[in-house]
């Protein structure tokens, strides 16, 4: 059982990293035709952090990337 919990946390963390990768690529070219999917992606990333928050994984690198995305969004306003 512990193995499956660890495996699930790792797959959620992998998914989080992949979504951060995608968001970092998309933020450069947010347009009218992709803004909705970009916002859905940001919501998904936020949800991943919530799911992983109590898992004990070290997510500091991912949190830094997440803060960087927020900073870029604020600069673009």
Phi and psi restraints in degrees (range 20) as a CNS / XPLOR table:
assign (resid 1 and name C) (resid 2 and name N)
       (resid 2 and name CA) (resid 2 and name C) 1.0 -60.5 20.0 2
assign (resid 2 and name N) (resid 2 and name CA)
       (resid 2 and name C) (resid 3 and name N) 1.0 -35.4 20.0 2
assign (resid 2 and name C) (resid 3 and name N)
       (resid 3 and name CA) (resid 3 and name C) 1.0 -62.7 20.0 2
assign (resid 3 and name N) (resid 3 and name CA)
       (resid 3 and name C) (resid 4 and name N) 1.0 -44.1 20.0 2
assign (resid 3 and name C) (resid 4 and name N)
       (resid 4 and name CA) (resid 4 and name C) 1.0 -67.9 20.0 2
assign (resid 4 and name N) (resid 4 and name CA)
       (resid 4 and name C) (resid 5 and name N) 1.0 -34.2 20.0 2
assign (resid 4 and name C) (resid 5 and name N)
       (resid 5 and name CA) (resid 5 and name C) 1.0 -66.6 20.0 2
assign (resid 5 and name N) (resid 5 and name CA)
       (resid 5 and name C) (resid 6 and name N) 1.0 -45.1 20.0 2
assign (resid 5 and name C) (resid 6 and name N)
       (resid 6 and name CA) (resid 6 and name C) 1.0 -62.3 20.0 2
assign (resid 6 and name N) (resid 6 and name CA)
       (resid 6 and name C) (resid 7 and name N) 1.0 -43.0 20.0 2
assign (resid 6 and name C) (resid 7 and name N)
       (resid 7 and name CA) (resid 7 and name C) 1.0 -63.3 20.0 2
assign (resid 7 and name N) (resid 7 and name CA)
       (resid 7 and name C) (resid 8 and name N) 1.0 -40.9 20.0 2
assign (resid 7 and name C) (resid 8 and name N)
       (resid 8 and name CA) (resid 8 and name C) 1.0 -64.2 20.0 2
assign (resid 8 and name N) (resid 8 and name CA)
       (resid 8 and name C) (resid 9 and name N) 1.0 -43.3 20.0 2
assign (resid 8 and name C) (resid 9 and name N)
       (resid 9 and name CA) (resid 9 and name C) 1.0 -61.5 20.0 2
assign (resid 9 and name N) (resid 9 and name CA)
       (resid 9 and name C) (resid 10 and name N) 1.0 -42.2 20.0 2
assign (resid 9 and name C) (resid 10 and name N)
       (resid 10 and name CA) (resid 10 and name C) 1.0 -65.0 20.0 2
assign (resid 10 and name N) (resid 10 and name CA)
       (resid 10 and name C) (resid 11 and name N) 1.0 -40.0 20.0 2
assign (resid 10 and name C) (resid 11 and name N)
       (resid 11 and name CA) (resid 11 and name C) 1.0 -69.4 20.0 2
assign (resid 11 and name N) (resid 11 and name CA)
       (resid 11 and name C) (resid 12 and name N) 1.0 -35.0 20.0 2
assign (resid 11 and name C) (resid 12 and name N)
       (resid 12 and name CA) (resid 12 and name C) 1.0 -65.6 20.0 2
assign (resid 12 and name N) (resid 12 and name CA)
       (resid 12 and name C) (resid 13 and name N) 1.0 -40.6 20.0 2
assign (resid 12 and name C) (resid 13 and name N)
       (resid 13 and name CA) (resid 13 and name C) 1.0 -65.8 20.0 2
assign (resid 13 and name N) (resid 13 and name CA)
       (resid 13 and name C) (resid 14 and name N) 1.0 -40.0 20.0 2
assign (resid 13 and name C) (resid 14 and name N)
       (resid 14 and name CA) (resid 14 and name C) 1.0 -63.7 20.0 2
assign (resid 14 and name N) (resid 14 and name CA)
       (resid 14 and name C) (resid 15 and name N) 1.0 -43.0 20.0 2
assign (resid 14 and name C) (resid 15 and name N)
       (resid 15 and name CA) (resid 15 and name C) 1.0 -61.4 20.0 2
assign (resid 15 and name N) (resid 15 and name CA)
       (resid 15 and name C) (resid 16 and name N) 1.0 -42.5 20.0 2
assign (resid 15 and name C) (resid 16 and name N)
       (resid 16 and name CA) (resid 16 and name C) 1.0 -58.7 20.0 2
assign (resid 16 and name N) (resid 16 and name CA)
       (resid 16 and name C) (resid 17 and name N) 1.0 -47.4 20.0 2
assign (resid 16 and name C) (resid 17 and name N)
       (resid 17 and name CA) (resid 17 and name C) 1.0 -63.1 20.0 2
assign (resid 17 and name N) (resid 17 and name CA)
       (resid 17 and name C) (resid 18 and name N) 1.0 -39.7 20.0 2
assign (resid 17 and name C) (resid 18 and name N)
       (resid 18 and name CA) (resid 18 and name C) 1.0 -65.9 20.0 2
assign (resid 18 and name N) (resid 18 and name CA)
       (resid 18 and name C) (resid 19 and name N) 1.0 -40.4 20.0 2
assign (resid 18 and name C) (resid 19 and name N)
       (resid 19 and name CA) (resid 19 and name C) 1.0 -67.6 20.0 2
assign (resid 19 and name N) (resid 19 and name CA)
       (resid 19 and name C) (resid 20 and name N) 1.0 -37.8 20.0 2
assign (resid 19 and name C) (resid 20 and name N)
       (resid 20 and name CA) (resid 20 and name C) 1.0 -63.2 20.0 2
assign (resid 20 and name N) (resid 20 and name CA)
       (resid 20 and name C) (resid 21 and name N) 1.0 -41.9 20.0 2
assign (resid 20 and name C) (resid 21 and name N)
       (resid 21 and name CA) (resid 21 and name C) 1.0 -56.4 20.0 2
assign (resid 21 and name N) (resid 21 and name CA)
       (resid 21 and name C) (resid 22 and name N) 1.0 -48.7 20.0 2
assign (resid 21 and name C) (resid 22 and name N)
       (resid 22 and name CA) (resid 22 and name C) 1.0 -63.0 20.0 2
assign (resid 22 and name N) (resid 22 and name CA)
       (resid 22 and name C) (resid 23 and name N) 1.0 -44.9 20.0 2
assign (resid 22 and name C) (resid 23 and name N)
       (resid 23 and name CA) (resid 23 and name C) 1.0 -62.1 20.0 2
assign (resid 23 and name N) (resid 23 and name CA)
       (resid 23 and name C) (resid 24 and name N) 1.0 -38.8 20.0 2
assign (resid 23 and name C) (resid 24 and name N)
       (resid 24 and name CA) (resid 24 and name C) 1.0 -66.2 20.0 2
assign (resid 24 and name N) (resid 24 and name CA)
       (resid 24 and name C) (resid 25 and name N) 1.0 -30.7 20.0 2
assign (resid 24 and name C) (resid 25 and name N)
       (resid 25 and name CA) (resid 25 and name C) 1.0 -76.1 20.0 2
assign (resid 25 and name N) (resid 25 and name CA)
       (resid 25 and name C) (resid 26 and name N) 1.0 -42.7 20.0 2
assign (resid 25 and name C) (resid 26 and name N)
       (resid 26 and name CA) (resid 26 and name C) 1.0 -72.3 20.0 2
assign (resid 26 and name N) (resid 26 and name CA)
       (resid 26 and name C) (resid 27 and name N) 1.0 -35.8 20.0 2
assign (resid 26 and name C) (resid 27 and name N)
       (resid 27 and name CA) (resid 27 and name C) 1.0 -58.5 20.0 2
assign (resid 27 and name N) (resid 27 and name CA)
       (resid 27 and name C) (resid 28 and name N) 1.0 -25.5 20.0 2
assign (resid 27 and name C) (resid 28 and name N)
       (resid 28 and name CA) (resid 28 and name C) 1.0 -68.2 20.0 2
assign (resid 28 and name N) (resid 28 and name CA)
       (resid 28 and name C) (resid 29 and name N) 1.0 -30.4 20.0 2
assign (resid 28 and name C) (resid 29 and name N)
       (resid 29 and name CA) (resid 29 and name C) 1.0 -130.4 20.0 2
assign (resid 29 and name N) (resid 29 and name CA)
       (resid 29 and name C) (resid 30 and name N) 1.0 47.8 20.0 2
assign (resid 29 and name C) (resid 30 and name N)
       (resid 30 and name CA) (resid 30 and name C) 1.0 -70.6 20.0 2
assign (resid 30 and name N) (resid 30 and name CA)
       (resid 30 and name C) (resid 31 and name N) 1.0 126.7 20.0 2
assign (resid 30 and name C) (resid 31 and name N)
       (resid 31 and name CA) (resid 31 and name C) 1.0 -132.0 20.0 2
assign (resid 31 and name N) (resid 31 and name CA)
       (resid 31 and name C) (resid 32 and name N) 1.0 173.4 20.0 2
assign (resid 31 and name C) (resid 32 and name N)
       (resid 32 and name CA) (resid 32 and name C) 1.0 -56.6 20.0 2
assign (resid 32 and name N) (resid 32 and name CA)
       (resid 32 and name C) (resid 33 and name N) 1.0 -38.1 20.0 2
assign (resid 32 and name C) (resid 33 and name N)
       (resid 33 and name CA) (resid 33 and name C) 1.0 -79.6 20.0 2
assign (resid 33 and name N) (resid 33 and name CA)
       (resid 33 and name C) (resid 34 and name N) 1.0 -11.7 20.0 2
assign (resid 33 and name C) (resid 34 and name N)
       (resid 34 and name CA) (resid 34 and name C) 1.0 -124.5 20.0 2
assign (resid 34 and name N) (resid 34 and name CA)
       (resid 34 and name C) (resid 35 and name N) 1.0 3.3 20.0 2
assign (resid 34 and name C) (resid 35 and name N)
       (resid 35 and name CA) (resid 35 and name C) 1.0 -65.4 20.0 2
assign (resid 35 and name N) (resid 35 and name CA)
       (resid 35 and name C) (resid 36 and name N) 1.0 -38.2 20.0 2
assign (resid 35 and name C) (resid 36 and name N)
       (resid 36 and name CA) (resid 36 and name C) 1.0 -64.2 20.0 2
assign (resid 36 and name N) (resid 36 and name CA)
       (resid 36 and name C) (resid 37 and name N) 1.0 -46.3 20.0 2
assign (resid 36 and name C) (resid 37 and name N)
       (resid 37 and name CA) (resid 37 and name C) 1.0 -66.2 20.0 2
assign (resid 37 and name N) (resid 37 and name CA)
       (resid 37 and name C) (resid 38 and name N) 1.0 -32.4 20.0 2
assign (resid 37 and name C) (resid 38 and name N)
       (resid 38 and name CA) (resid 38 and name C) 1.0 -64.7 20.0 2
assign (resid 38 and name N) (resid 38 and name CA)
       (resid 38 and name C) (resid 39 and name N) 1.0 -43.6 20.0 2
assign (resid 38 and name C) (resid 39 and name N)
       (resid 39 and name CA) (resid 39 and name C) 1.0 -65.9 20.0 2
assign (resid 39 and name N) (resid 39 and name CA)
       (resid 39 and name C) (resid 40 and name N) 1.0 -37.7 20.0 2
assign (resid 39 and name C) (resid 40 and name N)
       (resid 40 and name CA) (resid 40 and name C) 1.0 -62.9 20.0 2
assign (resid 40 and name N) (resid 40 and name CA)
       (resid 40 and name C) (resid 41 and name N) 1.0 -40.9 20.0 2
assign (resid 40 and name C) (resid 41 and name N)
       (resid 41 and name CA) (resid 41 and name C) 1.0 -61.1 20.0 2
assign (resid 41 and name N) (resid 41 and name CA)
       (resid 41 and name C) (resid 42 and name N) 1.0 -43.8 20.0 2
assign (resid 41 and name C) (resid 42 and name N)
       (resid 42 and name CA) (resid 42 and name C) 1.0 -62.4 20.0 2
assign (resid 42 and name N) (resid 42 and name CA)
       (resid 42 and name C) (resid 43 and name N) 1.0 -39.6 20.0 2
assign (resid 42 and name C) (resid 43 and name N)
       (resid 43 and name CA) (resid 43 and name C) 1.0 -62.5 20.0 2
assign (resid 43 and name N) (resid 43 and name CA)
       (resid 43 and name C) (resid 44 and name N) 1.0 -39.8 20.0 2
assign (resid 43 and name C) (resid 44 and name N)
       (resid 44 and name CA) (resid 44 and name C) 1.0 -64.6 20.0 2
assign (resid 44 and name N) (resid 44 and name CA)
       (resid 44 and name C) (resid 45 and name N) 1.0 -41.5 20.0 2
assign (resid 44 and name C) (resid 45 and name N)
       (resid 45 and name CA) (resid 45 and name C) 1.0 -62.0 20.0 2
assign (resid 45 and name N) (resid 45 and name CA)
       (resid 45 and name C) (resid 46 and name N) 1.0 -45.2 20.0 2
assign (resid 45 and name C) (resid 46 and name N)
       (resid 46 and name CA) (resid 46 and name C) 1.0 -59.0 20.0 2
assign (resid 46 and name N) (resid 46 and name CA)
       (resid 46 and name C) (resid 47 and name N) 1.0 -41.4 20.0 2
assign (resid 46 and name C) (resid 47 and name N)
       (resid 47 and name CA) (resid 47 and name C) 1.0 -64.9 20.0 2
assign (resid 47 and name N) (resid 47 and name CA)
       (resid 47 and name C) (resid 48 and name N) 1.0 -39.0 20.0 2
assign (resid 47 and name C) (resid 48 and name N)
       (resid 48 and name CA) (resid 48 and name C) 1.0 -60.8 20.0 2
assign (resid 48 and name N) (resid 48 and name CA)
       (resid 48 and name C) (resid 49 and name N) 1.0 -43.4 20.0 2
assign (resid 48 and name C) (resid 49 and name N)
       (resid 49 and name CA) (resid 49 and name C) 1.0 -60.2 20.0 2
assign (resid 49 and name N) (resid 49 and name CA)
       (resid 49 and name C) (resid 50 and name N) 1.0 -42.0 20.0 2
assign (resid 49 and name C) (resid 50 and name N)
       (resid 50 and name CA) (resid 50 and name C) 1.0 -61.0 20.0 2
assign (resid 50 and name N) (resid 50 and name CA)
       (resid 50 and name C) (resid 51 and name N) 1.0 -43.6 20.0 2
assign (resid 50 and name C) (resid 51 and name N)
       (resid 51 and name CA) (resid 51 and name C) 1.0 -65.3 20.0 2
assign (resid 51 and name N) (resid 51 and name CA)
       (resid 51 and name C) (resid 52 and name N) 1.0 -34.9 20.0 2
assign (resid 51 and name C) (resid 52 and name N)
       (resid 52 and name CA) (resid 52 and name C) 1.0 -93.9 20.0 2
assign (resid 52 and name N) (resid 52 and name CA)
       (resid 52 and name C) (resid 53 and name N) 1.0 -8.1 20.0 2
assign (resid 52 and name C) (resid 53 and name N)
       (resid 53 and name CA) (resid 53 and name C) 1.0 -51.7 20.0 2
assign (resid 53 and name N) (resid 53 and name CA)
       (resid 53 and name C) (resid 54 and name N) 1.0 -46.7 20.0 2
assign (resid 53 and name C) (resid 54 and name N)
       (resid 54 and name CA) (resid 54 and name C) 1.0 -93.1 20.0 2
assign (resid 54 and name N) (resid 54 and name CA)
       (resid 54 and name C) (resid 55 and name N) 1.0 7.1 20.0 2
assign (resid 54 and name C) (resid 55 and name N)
       (resid 55 and name CA) (resid 55 and name C) 1.0 -78.8 20.0 2
assign (resid 55 and name N) (resid 55 and name CA)
       (resid 55 and name C) (resid 56 and name N) 1.0 -17.8 20.0 2
assign (resid 55 and name C) (resid 56 and name N)
       (resid 56 and name CA) (resid 56 and name C) 1.0 89.6 20.0 2
assign (resid 56 and name N) (resid 56 and name CA)
       (resid 56 and name C) (resid 57 and name N) 1.0 -2.8 20.0 2
assign (resid 56 and name C) (resid 57 and name N)
       (resid 57 and name CA) (resid 57 and name C) 1.0 -70.9 20.0 2
assign (resid 57 and name N) (resid 57 and name CA)
       (resid 57 and name C) (resid 58 and name N) 1.0 145.4 20.0 2
assign (resid 57 and name C) (resid 58 and name N)
       (resid 58 and name CA) (resid 58 and name C) 1.0 -81.8 20.0 2
assign (resid 58 and name N) (resid 58 and name CA)
       (resid 58 and name C) (resid 59 and name N) 1.0 103.4 20.0 2
assign (resid 58 and name C) (resid 59 and name N)
       (resid 59 and name CA) (resid 59 and name C) 1.0 -106.5 20.0 2
assign (resid 59 and name N) (resid 59 and name CA)
       (resid 59 and name C) (resid 60 and name N) 1.0 19.3 20.0 2
assign (resid 59 and name C) (resid 60 and name N)
       (resid 60 and name CA) (resid 60 and name C) 1.0 -57.9 20.0 2
assign (resid 60 and name N) (resid 60 and name CA)
       (resid 60 and name C) (resid 61 and name N) 1.0 -42.8 20.0 2
assign (resid 60 and name C) (resid 61 and name N)
       (resid 61 and name CA) (resid 61 and name C) 1.0 -62.0 20.0 2
assign (resid 61 and name N) (resid 61 and name CA)
       (resid 61 and name C) (resid 62 and name N) 1.0 -40.2 20.0 2
assign (resid 61 and name C) (resid 62 and name N)
       (resid 62 and name CA) (resid 62 and name C) 1.0 -68.1 20.0 2
assign (resid 62 and name N) (resid 62 and name CA)
       (resid 62 and name C) (resid 63 and name N) 1.0 -38.0 20.0 2
assign (resid 62 and name C) (resid 63 and name N)
       (resid 63 and name CA) (resid 63 and name C) 1.0 -65.9 20.0 2
assign (resid 63 and name N) (resid 63 and name CA)
       (resid 63 and name C) (resid 64 and name N) 1.0 -35.4 20.0 2
assign (resid 63 and name C) (resid 64 and name N)
       (resid 64 and name CA) (resid 64 and name C) 1.0 -64.4 20.0 2
assign (resid 64 and name N) (resid 64 and name CA)
       (resid 64 and name C) (resid 65 and name N) 1.0 -44.1 20.0 2
assign (resid 64 and name C) (resid 65 and name N)
       (resid 65 and name CA) (resid 65 and name C) 1.0 -62.1 20.0 2
assign (resid 65 and name N) (resid 65 and name CA)
       (resid 65 and name C) (resid 66 and name N) 1.0 -41.0 20.0 2
assign (resid 65 and name C) (resid 66 and name N)
       (resid 66 and name CA) (resid 66 and name C) 1.0 -63.0 20.0 2
assign (resid 66 and name N) (resid 66 and name CA)
       (resid 66 and name C) (resid 67 and name N) 1.0 -44.7 20.0 2
assign (resid 66 and name C) (resid 67 and name N)
       (resid 67 and name CA) (resid 67 and name C) 1.0 -63.6 20.0 2
assign (resid 67 and name N) (resid 67 and name CA)
       (resid 67 and name C) (resid 68 and name N) 1.0 -36.3 20.0 2
assign (resid 67 and name C) (resid 68 and name N)
       (resid 68 and name CA) (resid 68 and name C) 1.0 -62.6 20.0 2
assign (resid 68 and name N) (resid 68 and name CA)
       (resid 68 and name C) (resid 69 and name N) 1.0 -41.0 20.0 2
assign (resid 68 and name C) (resid 69 and name N)
       (resid 69 and name CA) (resid 69 and name C) 1.0 -62.7 20.0 2
assign (resid 69 and name N) (resid 69 and name CA)
       (resid 69 and name C) (resid 70 and name N) 1.0 -42.9 20.0 2
assign (resid 69 and name C) (resid 70 and name N)
       (resid 70 and name CA) (resid 70 and name C) 1.0 -61.9 20.0 2
assign (resid 70 and name N) (resid 70 and name CA)
       (resid 70 and name C) (resid 71 and name N) 1.0 -41.3 20.0 2
assign (resid 70 and name C) (resid 71 and name N)
       (resid 71 and name CA) (resid 71 and name C) 1.0 -62.7 20.0 2
assign (resid 71 and name N) (resid 71 and name CA)
       (resid 71 and name C) (resid 72 and name N) 1.0 -42.8 20.0 2
assign (resid 71 and name C) (resid 72 and name N)
       (resid 72 and name CA) (resid 72 and name C) 1.0 -63.1 20.0 2
assign (resid 72 and name N) (resid 72 and name CA)
       (resid 72 and name C) (resid 73 and name N) 1.0 -40.5 20.0 2
assign (resid 72 and name C) (resid 73 and name N)
       (resid 73 and name CA) (resid 73 and name C) 1.0 -63.5 20.0 2
assign (resid 73 and name N) (resid 73 and name CA)
       (resid 73 and name C) (resid 74 and name N) 1.0 -41.8 20.0 2
assign (resid 73 and name C) (resid 74 and name N)
       (resid 74 and name CA) (resid 74 and name C) 1.0 -66.7 20.0 2
assign (resid 74 and name N) (resid 74 and name CA)
       (resid 74 and name C) (resid 75 and name N) 1.0 -37.4 20.0 2
assign (resid 74 and name C) (resid 75 and name N)
       (resid 75 and name CA) (resid 75 and name C) 1.0 -66.9 20.0 2
assign (resid 75 and name N) (resid 75 and name CA)
       (resid 75 and name C) (resid 76 and name N) 1.0 -30.0 20.0 2
assign (resid 75 and name C) (resid 76 and name N)
       (resid 76 and name CA) (resid 76 and name C) 1.0 -80.3 20.0 2
assign (resid 76 and name N) (resid 76 and name CA)
       (resid 76 and name C) (resid 77 and name N) 1.0 -12.7 20.0 2
